[in-house]
Amino acid sequence: MAAPFTRVYRPFWRIITTTTSNRGVRNVSYTSQQWSSQNVKTASAASPWALHGAVCVQRLPVVSQDRSPIEEEFMELMHTMEFERSLLADHELKLLDDAARMSRKQEEDYDSDEEEDYKDKEIVTAQDLEDIWEQKLKEFQPALRSQGNDQKDVSSSERCLADSLILLVKKDVGSQKLWLLPQIQWQMGETLRQTAERALASLPGADLKASFLGNAPCGFYKYKYPKDIQKEGSVGAKVFFFKAVLSSHKHFPLEKNSFAWVKKDELQDFLKPEYLKQVRRFIMAL
């Protein structure tokens, strides 16, 4: 007869002892074990990397982009083809009818009884309508497609209305002032998205509302602090980026030299190469 054997499992919070008897009956007993450094590595060691949440705020295009020369030619071709194949509209038929009636009035055998149908009505010809519409068109003032001097003022979100713009802020990193996406250090008890939302809400002098796109980060960047600000146990920062679309804001320029609204092809003039490499991965030129 085989001798009974015992298996001992040692997870970090308890000891589970399983005994198998000769009859095949398994008895399980639990023995509590206190947390000790002998079987568990401490989890309280601080990470040398500080976590940051950052937000990539995009202002989407407000107007359509200007057409290229080939697009202009194609549009003109399509208008010509549509005009040649189209039927006469009611207004065009009325123009022809008015022209025929005026022509009959000038004939010697014109019968004035034809005007009986219009005797009690105010006659408004198609040409009269066109004159009225032409006057209204002259009074109409379309909105500007550009804001003049604001094109070069990167602190204004009203520049480059036909392009998508990205918000950058100037941060103090050691003794340097660097352009970065808005970011702030993570606090215990909040999610990384909440950290990114706080980074946007805490911008001084800015009243920006944005719609965040998802709960998961769209990008990641890790950098080391300059040696002059490195502390014991603190090496650098890990930044998790979230995307957001500007939904509303107050129409006033942000503080110059601290905020910048830039196009995707202008990022290279503001961001460091390694940082720019990571940011370009998730920015779309909409």
Beta strands, then each sheet from edge to edge (+ up, - down):
strand 1: 5-9
strand 2: 14-20
strand 3: 26-32
strand 4: 49-59
strand 5: 165-173
strand 6: 176-180
strand 7: 183-185
strand 8: 208-212
strand 9: 219-224
strand 10: 236-249
strand 11: 259-262
sheet 1: 1+ 2- 3+
sheet 2: 6+ 5- 4+ 7-
sheet 3: 6+ 5- 4+ 10+ 8-
sheet 4: 6+ 5- 4+ 10+ 9-
sheet 5: 6+ 5- 11+
end
